[in-house]
Amino acid sequence: MADAMGTASSFGWDFTCDYESEEHAYIVYKTLSVDKELQPDKVRREMAVSGGKLLVHFEAVEARFLRASFSAFVDLMVLVTKLIEEYGDVSQA
């Protein structure tokens, strides 16, 4: 269902996850957008949806903050993706 790839730069990371559905990508976006960074002075996350893809950009003052933020984000993204896969669209029921 989802295909993901990322590119690294010094304490920054651009991540794209292709859901092949604008609706699914938007569900993940809306679900994860309420989860704010715990240390916004040290880590910044920007998200957008385009063409069925979730686009995420991370920036951090240190690599360890970037790793922790990215790891927590991916854990939650996997959970939301599994829920979509398990229960599907409400409109399909």
Backbone as ProteinMPNN parsed JSONL, in Angstrom:
{"seq_chain_A": "MADAMGTASSFGWDFTCDYESEEHAYIVYKTLSVDKELQPDKVRREMAVSGGKLLVHFEAVEARFLRASFSAFVDLMVLVTKLIEEYGDVSQA", "coords_chain_A": {"N_chain_A": [[0.819, -1.195, 0.0], [1.842, 1.318, 0.867], [4.695, 3.097, -0.159], [7.903, 4.04, 0.672], [10.518, 6.503, 0.814], [13.582, 8.269, 1.464], [15.774, 11.149, 1.793], [18.925, 12.242, 2.957], [20.373, 15.016, 4.712], [22.63, 17.317, 6.358], [21.538, 17.078, 9.513], [18.903, 17.17, 8.672], [15.999, 15.888, 6.995], [14.216, 14.629, 4.292], [11.249, 13.081, 3.595], [9.225, 10.824, 1.853], [6.158, 9.245, 1.426], [4.351, 7.09, -0.458], [1.036, 6.67, -0.857], [-0.65, 6.065, -2.858], [-3.166, 7.024, -3.019], [-5.009, 9.855, -2.655], [-6.852, 10.297, -0.644], [-6.15, 8.414, 1.382], [-3.54, 9.283, 2.004], [-4.173, 11.808, 2.973], [-5.692, 11.159, 5.226], [-3.706, 10.027, 6.865], [-2.033, 12.267, 7.092], [-3.763, 14.139, 8.438], [-4.172, 12.744, 10.81], [-1.581, 12.524, 11.921], [-0.794, 15.162, 12.091], [-1.736, 16.361, 14.385], [-0.038, 15.567, 16.342], [2.287, 17.148, 17.859], [5.718, 18.29, 17.848], [7.791, 17.464, 20.617], [9.9, 19.013, 21.452], [9.966, 21.763, 20.118], [11.813, 23.778, 19.735], [14.074, 22.486, 19.066], [13.572, 20.584, 17.128], [12.012, 20.524, 13.977], [9.121, 19.914, 12.062], [7.595, 19.566, 8.965], [4.705, 18.974, 7.062], [2.986, 17.767, 4.134], [0.515, 16.977, 1.633], [0.493, 15.537, -1.534], [-0.607, 14.504, -4.622], [-1.368, 11.885, -3.724], [0.719, 11.286, -2.086], [2.462, 11.46, 0.988], [4.342, 14.023, 2.157], [7.138, 14.808, 4.011], [9.175, 16.916, 5.942], [11.966, 17.108, 7.959], [13.868, 18.924, 10.357], [16.61, 19.411, 12.521], [18.473, 20.441, 15.431], [20.465, 18.805, 16.313], [21.794, 15.595, 15.424], [20.859, 13.453, 16.969], [18.39, 14.348, 17.953], [16.992, 14.531, 15.584], [16.944, 11.818, 14.797], [15.431, 10.663, 16.901], [12.974, 12.022, 16.65], [12.224, 11.373, 14.004], [12.065, 8.575, 14.194], [9.975, 8.192, 16.086], [7.898, 9.391, 14.659], [7.696, 7.702, 12.379], [6.944, 5.303, 13.608], [4.331, 5.971, 14.48], [3.194, 6.588, 11.998], [3.275, 4.109, 10.709], [1.477, 2.703, 12.321], [-0.977, 4.096, 11.808], [-1.157, 3.605, 9.066], [-1.445, 0.808, 9.049], [-3.945, 0.632, 10.287], [-5.561, 1.819, 8.321], [-5.186, -0.047, 6.266], [-6.286, -2.313, 7.503], [-8.985, -1.629, 8.156], [-9.882, -0.187, 6.024], [-11.565, 2.099, 3.747], [-14.184, 4.107, 5.02], [-16.239, 4.705, 3.326], [-16.357, 2.491, 1.691], [-17.607, 0.558, 3.11]], "CA_chain_A": [[0.0, 0.0, 0.0], [2.658, 2.52, 0.961], [6.086, 2.957, -0.568], [8.558, 5.186, 1.292], [11.94, 6.723, 0.583], [14.014, 9.525, 2.045], [17.117, 11.613, 1.484], [19.503, 12.852, 4.148], [21.294, 16.136, 4.662], [23.101, 17.525, 7.724], [20.471, 17.291, 10.484], [17.63, 17.352, 8.0], [15.558, 14.688, 6.292], [12.999, 14.712, 3.504], [10.662, 11.746, 3.565], [8.022, 10.716, 1.029], [5.471, 7.965, 1.514], [3.343, 7.045, -1.511], [-0.133, 5.88, -0.492], [-1.368, 5.821, -4.107], [-4.528, 7.504, -2.817], [-5.028, 11.167, -2.005], [-7.65, 10.164, 0.576], [-5.356, 7.73, 2.41], [-2.454, 10.179, 2.407], [-4.766, 12.893, 3.761], [-6.046, 10.584, 6.533], [-2.459, 9.928, 7.634], [-1.628, 13.653, 7.364], [-4.61, 14.728, 9.479], [-3.959, 12.016, 12.059], [-0.257, 12.819, 12.481], [-0.562, 16.604, 12.252], [-2.064, 16.782, 15.749], [1.075, 15.168, 17.208], [3.318, 18.182, 17.747], [7.054, 17.958, 18.359], [7.929, 17.715, 22.052], [10.9, 20.07, 21.619], [9.915, 22.519, 18.862], [12.997, 24.624, 19.602], [15.182, 21.638, 18.622], [13.158, 19.793, 15.962], [10.904, 21.1, 13.211], [8.558, 18.968, 11.097], [6.599, 20.13, 8.057], [4.068, 17.919, 6.284], [2.064, 18.144, 3.07], [0.019, 15.884, 0.802], [0.486, 15.889, -2.954], [-0.712, 13.371, -5.528], [-1.416, 10.606, -3.018], [1.962, 11.102, -1.333], [2.696, 12.245, 2.193], [5.674, 14.622, 2.095], [7.516, 15.261, 5.353], [10.526, 17.47, 6.053], [12.437, 17.249, 9.339], [15.121, 19.63, 10.63], [16.936, 19.349, 13.943], [19.737, 21.085, 15.793], [21.441, 17.725, 16.489], [21.394, 14.346, 14.774], [20.105, 12.595, 17.895], [17.01, 14.838, 17.98], [16.416, 14.139, 14.301], [16.694, 10.38, 14.856], [14.334, 10.389, 17.826], [11.747, 12.551, 16.071], [11.892, 10.575, 12.823], [11.694, 7.241, 14.656], [8.639, 8.272, 16.679], [6.965, 9.696, 13.57], [7.508, 6.506, 11.554], [6.155, 4.365, 14.407], [2.928, 6.387, 14.413], [2.758, 6.49, 10.609], [3.039, 2.683, 10.451], [0.238, 2.358, 13.016], [-2.096, 4.656, 11.049], [-1.206, 2.877, 7.795], [-2.021, -0.513, 9.33], [-5.377, 0.831, 10.532], [-6.194, 2.037, 7.018], [-5.171, -1.331, 5.571], [-7.172, -3.25, 8.185], [-10.386, -1.229, 8.166], [-10.228, 0.4, 4.737], [-12.323, 3.333, 3.699], [-15.535, 4.06, 5.553], [-17.146, 4.777, 2.176], [-16.42, 1.175, 1.072], [-18.391, -0.347, 3.982]], "C_chain_A": [[0.856, 1.249, 0.0], [4.093, 2.192, 0.58], [6.804, 4.204, -0.071], [10.017, 5.267, 0.903], [12.307, 8.076, 1.171], [15.405, 9.885, 1.579], [17.641, 12.382, 2.686], [20.33, 14.072, 3.793], [21.73, 16.375, 6.097], [21.949, 17.957, 8.626], [19.146, 17.671, 9.844], [17.274, 16.08, 7.247], [14.259, 14.978, 5.571], [12.496, 13.3, 3.284], [9.379, 11.785, 2.746], [7.45, 9.325, 1.175], [4.31, 7.99, 0.521], [2.21, 6.101, -1.116], [-0.987, 5.529, -1.708], [-2.831, 6.22, -4.013], [-4.444, 8.828, -2.066], [-5.764, 11.076, -0.665], [-6.856, 9.496, 1.698], [-4.218, 8.614, 2.911], [-2.989, 11.297, 3.301], [-5.194, 12.398, 5.145], [-4.803, 10.51, 7.423], [-1.985, 11.33, 8.028], [-2.433, 14.235, 8.523], [-4.402, 14.05, 10.83], [-2.646, 12.412, 12.715], [-0.015, 14.311, 12.719], [-0.904, 17.098, 13.658], [-0.951, 16.447, 16.738], [2.229, 16.147, 17.009], [4.646, 17.69, 18.314], [7.149, 18.329, 19.837], [8.923, 18.838, 22.336], [10.959, 20.902, 20.329], [11.088, 23.476, 18.665], [14.197, 23.825, 19.074], [14.859, 20.835, 17.37], [11.962, 20.476, 15.303], [10.454, 20.071, 12.187], [7.502, 19.695, 10.279], [6.032, 18.999, 7.221], [3.153, 18.52, 5.227], [1.621, 16.876, 2.361], [-0.023, 16.366, -0.628], [0.419, 14.615, -3.791], [-0.713, 12.016, -4.857], [-0.175, 10.304, -2.211], [1.964, 12.003, -0.103], [4.139, 12.714, 2.137], [5.995, 15.2, 3.462], [8.95, 15.762, 5.327], [10.835, 17.664, 7.536], [13.709, 18.087, 9.347], [15.351, 19.602, 12.129], [18.284, 20.003, 14.194], [20.849, 20.058, 16.009], [20.891, 16.45, 15.856], [20.563, 13.465, 15.703], [18.652, 13.039, 18.019], [16.282, 14.459, 16.693], [16.044, 12.654, 14.322], [15.492, 10.058, 15.736], [12.994, 10.843, 17.245], [11.287, 11.704, 14.891], [11.397, 9.188, 13.231], [10.276, 7.228, 15.236], [7.578, 8.532, 15.611], [6.665, 8.443, 12.747], [6.701, 5.458, 12.318], [4.666, 4.699, 14.324], [2.376, 6.264, 12.99], [2.45, 5.036, 10.25], [1.724, 2.246, 11.106], [-0.98, 2.849, 12.236], [-2.264, 3.915, 9.719], [-1.818, 1.491, 7.985], [-3.519, -0.414, 9.598], [-6.131, 1.034, 9.225], [-6.26, 0.724, 6.251], [-6.179, -2.305, 6.174], [-8.653, -2.897, 8.008], [-10.839, -0.564, 6.875], [-10.971, 1.712, 4.854], [-13.711, 3.12, 4.302], [-16.548, 4.028, 4.414], [-17.297, 3.428, 1.479], [-17.3, 0.213, 1.873], [-19.857, -0.35, 3.616]], "O_chain_A": [[0.615, 2.157, -0.796], [4.63, 1.147, 0.948], [6.366, 5.318, -0.358], [10.677, 4.25, 0.689], [11.443, 8.932, 1.356], [16.13, 9.049, 1.039], [16.889, 13.09, 3.355], [20.914, 14.152, 2.713], [21.239, 15.688, 6.993], [21.448, 19.076, 8.51], [18.361, 18.418, 10.427], [18.151, 15.288, 6.902], [13.314, 15.507, 6.158], [13.241, 12.428, 2.836], [8.546, 12.674, 2.925], [8.172, 8.335, 1.061], [3.398, 8.808, 0.642], [2.398, 4.886, -1.047], [-1.949, 4.77, -1.589], [-3.645, 5.802, -4.836], [-3.876, 8.903, -0.976], [-5.36, 11.692, 0.32], [-6.886, 9.959, 2.838], [-3.966, 8.681, 4.114], [-2.339, 11.688, 4.27], [-5.076, 13.129, 6.127], [-4.847, 10.886, 8.594], [-1.582, 11.551, 9.169], [-1.862, 14.762, 9.477], [-4.45, 14.704, 11.871], [-2.594, 12.615, 13.928], [0.883, 14.674, 13.478], [-0.412, 18.146, 14.078], [-0.923, 16.982, 17.846], [3.043, 15.988, 16.099], [4.685, 16.788, 19.152], [6.651, 19.374, 20.258], [8.804, 19.535, 23.343], [11.894, 20.761, 19.542], [11.332, 23.935, 17.55], [15.21, 24.405, 18.682], [15.763, 20.446, 16.631], [11.037, 20.939, 15.97], [11.274, 19.434, 11.526], [6.622, 20.357, 10.83], [6.779, 18.157, 6.722], [2.619, 19.618, 5.389], [2.264, 15.832, 2.47], [-0.508, 17.46, -0.913], [1.287, 13.749, -3.681], [-0.109, 11.077, -5.376], [-0.019, 9.194, -1.703], [1.525, 13.152, -0.153], [5.058, 11.897, 2.077], [5.222, 15.986, 4.01], [9.834, 15.116, 4.764], [10.074, 18.295, 8.269], [14.535, 17.972, 8.441], [14.415, 19.748, 12.916], [19.122, 20.107, 13.299], [22.031, 20.387, 15.904], [19.678, 16.257, 15.768], [19.641, 12.792, 15.24], [17.767, 12.199, 18.175], [15.101, 14.111, 16.715], [14.946, 12.282, 13.906], [14.632, 9.266, 15.351], [11.998, 10.127, 17.341], [10.111, 11.359, 14.786], [10.42, 8.687, 12.675], [9.475, 6.352, 14.909], [6.489, 7.959, 15.657], [5.504, 8.158, 12.451], [5.855, 4.789, 11.725], [3.837, 3.811, 14.12], [1.222, 5.879, 12.802], [1.467, 4.765, 9.561], [0.95, 1.501, 10.507], [-1.923, 2.086, 12.028], [-3.387, 3.633, 9.3], [-2.624, 1.052, 7.164], [-4.281, -1.285, 9.18], [-7.218, 0.485, 9.041], [-7.287, 0.414, 5.647], [-6.849, -3.039, 5.447], [-9.475, -3.774, 7.741], [-12.037, -0.393, 6.649], [-11.002, 2.345, 5.909], [-14.328, 2.072, 4.108], [-17.596, 3.393, 4.528], [-18.265, 3.228, 0.745], [-17.695, -0.834, 1.361], [-20.649, -1.051, 4.246]]}, "name": "protein", "num_of_chains": 1, "seq": "MADAMGTASSFGWDFTCDYESEEHAYIVYKTLSVDKELQPDKVRREMAVSGGKLLVHFEAVEARFLRASFSAFVDLMVLVTKLIEEYGDVSQA"}
